[in-house]
Amino acid sequence: MFKRILVANRGEIALRIIRAAHDLGIEAVAVYSEADRDAVYVKAADDSVCIGPAPSAESYLDITRIISAAEITGAEAIHPGYGFLAENAHFAEVCAACDIVFIGPSPEIIDSCGDKSNAKETAVKAGVPVVPGSDGAVDSLEHGAEVAEQVGYPVMIKAAAGGGGRGMRRAGSAEDFASCFNAAQQEAMGAFDDDKVYIEKFVEEPRHVEVQILADNNSNVIHLGERDCSIQRRHQKLIEESPSPATTPELRKAMGEAAINFAKTSGYVNAGTVEFLLDKHGNFFFIELNARIQVEHCVTEMVTGIDLVKWQIMIAAGIDLDITQSDVTLTGHAIEFRINAENSARNFAPAPGTIADLYWPGGPGIRIDTHVGANYKIPTTYDSMIAKLIVHGKDREEAIRIGKRALGEVIVDGPGVFTTVPLHIAILDDQQFVDADFDTSYLDTFLNE
C-alpha cells in the first residue's frame, strides 16, 4: 500500500479523497492555487503545496507544477479526482515516466475510451448495443449529411473528443444539418482542440442511465448497479439517483453485463462509469465510458455500502477485488442534489460571493460532501458547485421526503450569493418528478412552465 499520495484537484472531491486516504492509513498531500490557500481540504491534508495563481491553466492544469509537488513531498501516487487532468492521457504518461502511480486507468485506455468514436467501436466488439450512426468520426460535412440521411432525422452531432455537452448539436432536418455541423465543429475545436465529430441517431424521450464498474489488474470486473442522471440542464447533471426508477432487476442485469463486457473488451482497470441512453421501451444504447470517479459516485456508495474512492486507491496499489458480483446488493434508494452557486431564476447566472451564514442539515440518511465553511469566498475561477447533498431512504418515496426536509434546512447566505437549493425543492414538489415520469428533457420543460 502507498504511504503518501498527492491529490491533484481541489474542493469537495479533494477532501473526499483525503478522507479515503486517511481511512486507509495513507498520508495525503494537497495542492492549491492562491485562491484556495485557506480551503478546508488544504487544512485536512498532511502536507500541501501552492502550485500557482487562481487560473486553472496556471495551477490545477499545470502538469509540471503538480509533478514537482509530488516529487518534493515524496508522494508515490497521484489521484486526479474528476475534471482538470482526470482523463488526460498525457498526464498519466508523465506520472509513469516519473515513477509515480496514476490512480486511474492506463494512458492507453484513457486515450481509447476518451475518443467517443473509438469507444463506440469497442462497444460494438463487446456486443454492447450502440445508437445507430457513423462508424467513427465523419471526414466532411457531405459525409456527415449522408450518414444523417441513412439513420434518419433527428440526429445528434457530437465532438469525438467531447464531454460535458460541449461540441454537441441536434439537427432536426436536412435543412438544419450544415449549420449544426459547423457549430459543433467550431465548439469542439475551441473546447478540445480537436474538431472531429461523429453522427448518431437522436434517441427520443431518453433517460441518461449509467453503470458503475470496478475492475482490478487481474481482469476481475464487477458492476455496482446504475444511476439515473436524467435531471440535467444543457447536458449538465443536477440531480442523480440510484437505483434508476426506470429499471427492473432484469434490465439492471442486462445493463450491468453490458458494462462489464465493455470493460473487459477494452482492458479497463480501476473505477469507471459506462453511460447509456435508455429509451421508453426499455432499450439501452452505449454513450461513452468515463475513465474516472464521477461526481455522483456518492449515491452508489449509499446504496451499496462500498467505498469507491478507497477501491480506486487499492486497485492502483495492486490489490485485487475481494468483492464478487453476488456480494453487491442495492439497499434502499439514494438521491444526490448538486448545490451550485447559481441563480436559477436568472438563467442559472453564476452567483459567487462571501458566505456569511451557513448551515448544513444532518440526521439519519443524510450525507454532505463539501469544502465550504463559514466566511468562505466562492471563487469565480472554478466550477460553481459548492456542495453535494446526498440522502438515503428505505425506498424512493422516503428518500424524497428526507431530501425535502434536508434541503429545507440548508442555509447558504451572503451578499450576492444564490444557490440551486430552491430549484431542488421545487422539483421535489413536482408530481411528475415524484412519479418518476421524466427523461432528459424534463428540466427544460419544468423551467418553462
C-alpha positions as CSV (number, residue, x, y, z in Angstrom):
1,M,0.0,0.0,0.0
2,F,1.1,3.6,-0.6
3,K,2.4,5.6,2.2
4,R,1.7,9.0,0.7
5,I,-0.4,10.2,-2.2
6,L,-1.0,13.6,-3.8
7,V,-4.4,14.8,-4.7
8,A,-4.3,16.7,-8.0
9,N,-7.6,18.5,-7.5
10,R,-9.5,21.0,-5.3
11,G,-12.8,21.4,-3.5
12,E,-15.1,18.7,-2.2
13,I,-13.5,15.9,-4.3
14,A,-10.0,16.7,-2.9
15,L,-11.4,16.5,0.6
16,R,-13.2,13.3,-0.2
17,I,-10.0,11.7,-1.5
18,I,-8.0,12.9,1.5
19,R,-10.5,11.3,3.8
20,A,-10.4,8.0,2.0
21,A,-6.6,8.0,2.1
22,H,-6.6,8.7,5.8
23,D,-9.1,5.8,6.3
24,L,-6.5,3.6,4.6
25,G,-3.7,4.9,6.8
26,I,-2.2,6.8,3.9
27,E,-0.8,10.4,4.2
28,A,-2.3,12.9,1.7
29,V,-0.7,15.9,0.0
30,A,-2.9,18.7,-1.2
31,V,-2.1,21.1,-4.0
32,Y,-3.8,24.5,-4.1
33,S,-3.9,27.7,-6.1
34,E,-3.6,31.1,-4.4
35,A,-7.4,31.3,-4.5
36,D,-7.7,28.1,-2.4
37,R,-5.0,28.9,0.1
38,D,-7.4,28.8,3.1
39,A,-9.6,26.0,1.8
40,V,-10.7,23.2,4.2
41,Y,-9.2,20.5,2.1
42,V,-5.8,22.1,2.3
43,K,-6.0,22.1,6.1
44,A,-7.2,18.5,6.2
45,A,-4.1,17.3,4.3
46,D,-0.9,16.1,5.9
47,D,1.2,18.4,3.6
48,S,0.3,21.0,1.0
49,V,2.0,22.9,-1.9
50,C,0.9,26.1,-3.6
51,I,1.1,25.4,-7.4
52,G,0.3,28.9,-8.8
53,P,-2.3,31.6,-9.2
54,A,-6.0,31.2,-9.5
55,P,-6.4,30.5,-13.2
56,S,-6.6,26.7,-13.8
57,A,-4.1,26.8,-16.7
58,E,-1.5,28.2,-14.3
59,S,-2.3,25.8,-11.4
60,Y,-4.5,22.8,-11.5
61,L,-3.8,22.1,-15.2
62,D,-0.1,22.7,-15.0
63,I,1.4,19.2,-15.1
64,T,4.9,20.3,-14.4
65,R,3.9,22.0,-11.2
66,I,1.9,19.1,-10.0
67,I,4.6,16.6,-10.7
68,S,7.1,18.8,-8.9
69,A,4.8,19.0,-5.9
70,A,4.6,15.2,-5.8
71,E,8.4,14.8,-6.1
72,I,9.3,17.3,-3.3
73,T,6.7,15.9,-0.9
74,G,7.6,12.2,-1.6
75,A,4.2,11.2,-2.9
76,E,4.2,7.7,-4.5
77,A,0.9,8.2,-6.4
78,I,-1.4,10.9,-7.7
79,H,-5.2,10.8,-7.5
80,P,-6.7,13.2,-10.2
81,G,-10.2,13.3,-8.9
82,Y,-12.6,14.4,-11.6
83,G,-12.3,17.3,-14.1
84,F,-9.0,19.0,-14.6
85,L,-6.4,16.3,-15.5
86,A,-8.5,13.3,-14.6
87,E,-8.9,12.0,-18.1
88,N,-5.6,13.4,-19.5
89,A,-3.6,10.6,-21.0
90,H,-0.5,12.7,-21.3
91,F,-0.6,13.4,-17.6
92,A,-0.9,9.7,-16.8
93,E,2.1,9.1,-19.1
94,V,4.2,11.8,-17.3
95,C,3.3,10.2,-14.0
96,A,4.6,6.8,-15.2
97,A,7.7,8.4,-16.6
98,C,8.4,9.9,-13.2
99,D,7.8,6.6,-11.3
100,I,4.6,8.0,-9.8
101,V,1.5,5.8,-9.9
102,F,-1.5,7.4,-11.6
103,I,-4.7,6.4,-9.7
104,G,-6.8,5.5,-12.6
105,P,-6.6,3.6,-15.9
106,S,-3.6,3.5,-18.2
107,P,-2.8,6.3,-20.6
108,E,-3.7,3.9,-23.5
109,I,-7.2,3.2,-22.0
110,I,-7.8,6.9,-21.3
111,D,-6.9,7.6,-25.0
112,S,-9.0,4.8,-26.3
113,C,-12.1,5.4,-24.2
114,G,-11.8,9.2,-24.3
115,D,-12.3,9.3,-28.1
116,K,-16.0,8.6,-28.3
117,S,-15.8,7.1,-31.8
118,N,-13.1,4.7,-30.7
119,A,-15.2,3.8,-27.7
120,K,-18.2,3.1,-29.9
121,E,-16.1,0.7,-31.9
122,T,-15.1,-1.1,-28.7
123,A,-18.7,-1.3,-27.7
124,V,-19.6,-3.0,-31.0
125,K,-16.8,-5.5,-30.5
126,A,-18.1,-6.2,-26.9
127,G,-21.6,-6.8,-28.2
128,V,-22.9,-3.7,-26.4
129,P,-25.9,-2.0,-28.1
130,V,-25.0,1.3,-29.7
131,V,-27.0,4.1,-31.2
132,P,-27.1,3.9,-35.0
133,G,-24.8,6.4,-36.6
134,S,-21.4,6.9,-38.2
135,D,-18.5,4.4,-37.9
136,G,-16.3,6.8,-36.1
137,A,-15.7,10.4,-37.0
138,V,-17.0,11.7,-40.3
139,D,-14.4,13.3,-42.6
140,S,-16.6,16.1,-44.1
141,L,-19.9,17.9,-44.0
142,E,-21.0,15.9,-47.0
143,H,-20.1,12.6,-45.4
144,G,-22.0,13.6,-42.2
145,A,-25.1,14.6,-44.2
146,E,-25.1,11.2,-45.9
147,V,-24.9,9.4,-42.6
148,A,-27.7,11.6,-41.2
149,E,-30.0,10.7,-44.2
150,Q,-29.2,7.0,-43.7
151,V,-30.0,6.8,-40.0
152,G,-32.9,9.3,-40.3
153,Y,-33.6,12.7,-38.6
154,P,-33.4,13.9,-35.9
155,V,-29.7,13.3,-35.4
156,M,-27.0,14.3,-32.8
157,I,-23.7,15.7,-34.0
158,K,-21.1,15.1,-31.2
159,A,-17.5,16.0,-30.6
160,A,-15.4,12.9,-30.9
161,A,-13.1,14.1,-28.0
162,G,-16.0,15.8,-26.2
163,G,-17.7,15.8,-22.9
164,G,-20.0,17.9,-20.7
165,G,-22.3,18.7,-23.5
166,R,-19.8,20.7,-25.4
167,G,-19.4,20.2,-29.2
168,M,-22.9,18.8,-29.4
169,R,-25.8,19.8,-31.6
170,R,-29.2,18.4,-32.5
171,A,-30.2,18.6,-36.2
172,G,-33.9,18.1,-36.8
173,S,-33.8,18.1,-40.6
174,A,-31.5,18.2,-43.6
175,E,-32.1,22.0,-43.7
176,D,-30.6,22.3,-40.2
177,F,-27.7,20.0,-40.7
178,A,-25.0,22.2,-42.2
179,S,-25.3,25.0,-39.5
180,C,-25.4,22.5,-36.7
181,F,-22.5,20.6,-38.1
182,N,-20.3,23.7,-38.4
183,A,-21.3,24.9,-34.9
184,A,-20.5,21.5,-33.3
185,Q,-17.1,21.5,-35.1
186,Q,-16.2,25.1,-34.0
187,E,-17.2,24.4,-30.4
188,A,-15.3,21.1,-30.4
189,M,-12.2,22.8,-31.6
190,G,-12.5,25.6,-29.0
191,A,-13.1,23.2,-26.1
192,F,-10.9,20.2,-27.0
193,D,-8.5,21.5,-29.7
194,D,-10.0,18.7,-32.0
195,D,-12.8,19.4,-34.4
196,K,-13.6,15.8,-35.3
197,V,-17.3,15.0,-34.9
198,Y,-19.5,11.9,-35.3
199,I,-23.2,11.4,-36.0
200,E,-25.8,9.5,-34.0
201,K,-29.5,8.9,-34.3
202,F,-31.3,11.1,-31.8
203,V,-33.0,8.8,-29.2
204,E,-36.3,10.4,-28.4
205,E,-37.5,10.7,-24.8
206,P,-34.3,9.1,-23.4
207,R,-33.2,8.7,-19.8
208,H,-29.5,9.0,-19.0
209,V,-28.6,5.9,-17.0
210,E,-25.0,4.9,-16.2
211,V,-23.5,1.8,-14.6
212,Q,-20.6,2.0,-12.1
213,I,-17.9,-0.6,-12.6
214,L,-14.8,-1.6,-10.6
215,A,-12.0,-3.6,-12.4
216,D,-8.7,-4.8,-10.9
217,N,-5.4,-5.8,-12.5
218,N,-6.4,-9.4,-12.8
219,S,-9.4,-8.9,-15.1
220,N,-11.9,-9.2,-12.2
221,V,-14.7,-6.8,-13.1
222,I,-18.0,-6.1,-11.3
223,H,-20.8,-3.6,-11.6
224,L,-22.4,-1.7,-8.7
225,G,-25.8,-1.0,-10.2
226,E,-27.0,2.0,-12.1
227,R,-27.6,5.7,-11.5
228,D,-30.2,7.8,-13.2
229,C,-28.8,11.2,-14.2
230,S,-31.7,12.4,-16.4
231,I,-32.4,15.6,-14.5
232,Q,-29.9,17.9,-16.3
233,R,-29.6,21.3,-17.9
234,R,-27.6,21.7,-21.1
235,H,-26.2,18.2,-20.5
236,Q,-25.0,19.2,-17.0
237,K,-26.4,16.9,-14.3
238,L,-28.2,18.5,-11.3
239,I,-29.9,15.5,-9.6
240,E,-28.8,11.9,-9.7
241,E,-30.3,8.8,-8.0
242,S,-29.7,5.1,-7.5
243,P,-31.2,2.8,-8.5
244,S,-33.0,4.3,-11.5
245,P,-36.7,4.3,-11.1
246,A,-37.0,3.2,-14.7
247,T,-35.1,-0.1,-14.4
248,T,-36.1,-3.6,-13.4
249,P,-33.9,-6.4,-12.0
250,E,-33.8,-7.9,-15.4
251,L,-32.8,-4.6,-17.1
252,R,-30.2,-3.9,-14.4
253,K,-28.6,-7.3,-15.0
254,A,-28.5,-6.7,-18.8
255,M,-27.0,-3.2,-18.5
256,G,-24.6,-4.4,-15.8
257,E,-23.4,-7.3,-18.0
258,A,-23.0,-4.9,-21.0
259,A,-20.9,-2.6,-18.9
260,I,-18.7,-5.4,-17.7
261,N,-18.3,-6.7,-21.3
262,F,-17.2,-3.3,-22.4
263,A,-14.7,-3.0,-19.6
264,K,-13.2,-6.4,-20.3
265,T,-13.0,-5.8,-24.0
266,S,-11.2,-2.5,-23.6
267,G,-8.9,-3.9,-20.9
268,Y,-10.2,-1.3,-18.4
269,V,-8.7,-1.1,-14.9
270,N,-9.9,0.9,-11.8
271,A,-13.2,2.6,-11.2
272,G,-15.2,3.8,-14.3
273,T,-18.7,4.5,-15.5
274,V,-20.3,3.2,-18.6
275,E,-23.1,5.6,-19.7
276,F,-26.2,4.6,-21.6
277,L,-29.3,6.2,-23.1
278,L,-32.4,4.3,-22.1
279,D,-35.5,4.7,-24.3
280,K,-39.1,4.5,-23.1
281,H,-39.3,0.9,-24.5
282,G,-36.5,-0.3,-22.2
283,N,-33.9,-0.4,-25.0
284,F,-30.5,0.9,-23.9
285,F,-27.6,2.2,-26.0
286,F,-24.0,2.9,-25.2
287,I,-22.9,6.5,-25.0
288,E,-19.4,6.5,-23.5
289,L,-17.1,5.3,-20.7
290,N,-15.9,7.9,-18.2
291,A,-12.4,6.9,-17.1
292,R,-12.6,8.4,-13.6
293,I,-14.6,8.7,-10.5
294,Q,-17.9,10.6,-11.1
295,V,-19.4,13.5,-9.2
296,E,-22.4,11.3,-8.5
297,H,-20.5,8.3,-7.2
298,C,-21.9,9.0,-3.7
299,V,-25.4,7.6,-4.5
300,T,-23.8,4.3,-5.4
301,E,-21.8,4.3,-2.2
302,M,-25.0,4.9,-0.2
303,V,-27.0,2.0,-1.7
304,T,-24.1,-0.5,-1.9
305,G,-22.0,0.4,1.2
306,I,-18.9,0.2,-1.0
307,D,-16.3,3.0,-0.8
308,L,-15.4,3.6,-4.4
309,V,-12.5,6.0,-3.7
310,K,-10.8,3.6,-1.4
311,W,-11.1,0.9,-4.1
312,Q,-9.6,3.3,-6.6
313,I,-6.5,3.7,-4.4
314,M,-6.3,0.0,-3.5
315,I,-6.6,-1.2,-7.2
316,A,-3.8,1.3,-8.1
317,A,-1.7,-0.2,-5.4
318,G,-2.1,-3.7,-7.0
319,I,-4.8,-5.0,-4.6
320,D,-7.4,-7.3,-6.2
321,L,-11.1,-7.0,-5.6
322,D,-12.3,-9.1,-2.7
323,I,-15.9,-8.4,-3.8
324,T,-17.8,-10.6,-6.3
325,Q,-20.9,-9.7,-8.2
326,S,-23.0,-11.8,-5.9
327,D,-21.8,-9.7,-3.0
328,V,-23.2,-6.5,-4.5
329,T,-26.7,-5.6,-3.3
330,L,-28.6,-2.4,-3.6
331,T,-30.3,-1.4,-0.4
332,G,-32.9,1.4,-0.4
333,H,-32.7,4.5,-2.6
334,A,-30.3,7.4,-2.7
335,I,-30.6,10.8,-4.4
336,E,-27.9,13.4,-4.8
337,F,-28.5,17.2,-5.2
338,R,-25.7,19.3,-6.6
339,I,-25.7,22.6,-4.8
340,N,-24.3,25.2,-7.2
341,A,-23.7,28.9,-6.5
342,E,-26.1,29.9,-9.3
343,N,-29.3,31.9,-9.5
344,S,-31.7,29.6,-11.3
345,A,-34.3,32.4,-11.5
346,R,-31.8,34.3,-13.7
347,N,-31.0,31.6,-16.2
348,F,-28.5,30.0,-13.8
349,A,-26.3,33.1,-13.7
350,P,-23.2,32.5,-11.5
351,A,-23.7,33.9,-8.0
352,P,-20.4,34.0,-6.2
353,G,-19.7,35.9,-3.1
354,T,-18.7,35.5,0.6
355,I,-20.8,33.2,2.6
356,A,-21.8,35.0,5.8
357,D,-24.3,32.5,7.2
358,L,-24.0,28.7,6.7
359,Y,-25.8,25.6,8.0
360,W,-25.8,22.1,6.6
361,P,-28.5,19.6,7.6
362,G,-27.9,16.3,9.5
363,G,-29.7,13.3,10.8
364,P,-30.1,9.7,9.6
365,G,-29.8,9.2,5.8
366,I,-28.0,12.4,5.1
367,R,-24.5,13.0,3.7
368,I,-22.9,16.3,2.8
369,D,-19.8,16.4,0.6
370,T,-18.5,20.0,0.7
371,H,-15.3,22.1,1.0
372,V,-17.3,25.1,2.1
373,G,-17.3,26.7,5.6
374,A,-18.4,29.9,7.2
375,N,-16.8,33.0,5.6
376,Y,-15.9,31.0,2.5
377,K,-15.4,33.2,-0.5
378,I,-16.8,31.5,-3.5
379,P,-14.3,32.0,-6.4
380,T,-15.3,32.9,-9.9
381,T,-12.5,30.9,-11.4
382,Y,-13.8,27.4,-11.0
383,D,-16.9,25.3,-11.3
384,S,-19.9,26.7,-9.4
385,M,-20.6,23.5,-7.3
386,I,-20.1,24.2,-3.6
387,A,-21.6,21.1,-2.1
388,K,-23.4,17.8,-2.8
389,L,-26.3,16.8,-0.5
390,I,-27.0,13.1,-0.7
391,V,-30.0,11.4,1.0
392,H,-30.8,7.8,1.5
393,G,-34.1,6.1,2.4
394,K,-35.6,2.7,2.5
395,D,-37.3,3.5,-0.8
396,R,-37.6,6.4,-3.3
397,E,-40.6,7.8,-1.5
398,E,-38.7,8.1,1.8
399,A,-35.6,9.4,0.1
400,I,-37.7,12.2,-1.4
401,R,-39.2,13.1,2.0
402,I,-35.7,13.2,3.6
403,G,-34.5,15.3,0.7
404,K,-37.2,17.9,1.1
405,R,-36.5,18.1,4.8
406,A,-32.8,18.3,4.4
407,L,-32.9,20.9,1.6
408,G,-35.3,23.0,3.7
409,E,-32.7,23.1,6.4
410,V,-29.8,24.3,4.2
411,I,-28.7,27.9,4.8
412,V,-26.1,29.5,2.5
413,D,-26.4,33.2,2.7
414,G,-24.2,36.2,1.9
415,P,-24.2,39.3,-0.3
416,G,-24.9,38.3,-3.9
417,V,-24.9,34.5,-3.0
418,F,-27.6,32.4,-4.5
419,T,-27.8,28.6,-4.8
420,T,-29.8,25.9,-6.6
421,V,-31.4,24.8,-3.4
422,P,-34.8,26.4,-4.2
423,L,-34.9,24.7,-7.6
424,H,-34.2,21.3,-6.0
425,I,-37.1,21.9,-3.5
426,A,-39.4,22.9,-6.4
427,I,-38.5,19.8,-8.3
428,L,-39.2,17.5,-5.3
429,D,-42.7,19.2,-5.1
430,D,-43.4,18.4,-8.8
431,Q,-45.7,15.4,-9.2
432,Q,-44.0,14.4,-12.5
433,F,-40.7,14.0,-10.7
434,V,-42.4,12.2,-7.7
435,D,-44.0,9.8,-10.2
436,A,-40.6,9.3,-11.9
437,D,-42.2,10.3,-15.2
438,F,-39.3,12.1,-16.8
439,D,-36.5,12.0,-19.4
440,T,-33.5,14.2,-20.2
441,S,-35.8,17.0,-21.4
442,Y,-37.7,17.2,-18.1
443,L,-35.8,20.2,-16.6
444,D,-36.2,22.4,-19.7
445,T,-39.9,21.7,-19.7
446,F,-40.2,22.3,-16.0
447,L,-38.3,25.6,-16.1
448,N,-40.5,26.9,-19.0
449,E,-43.8,26.1,-17.3
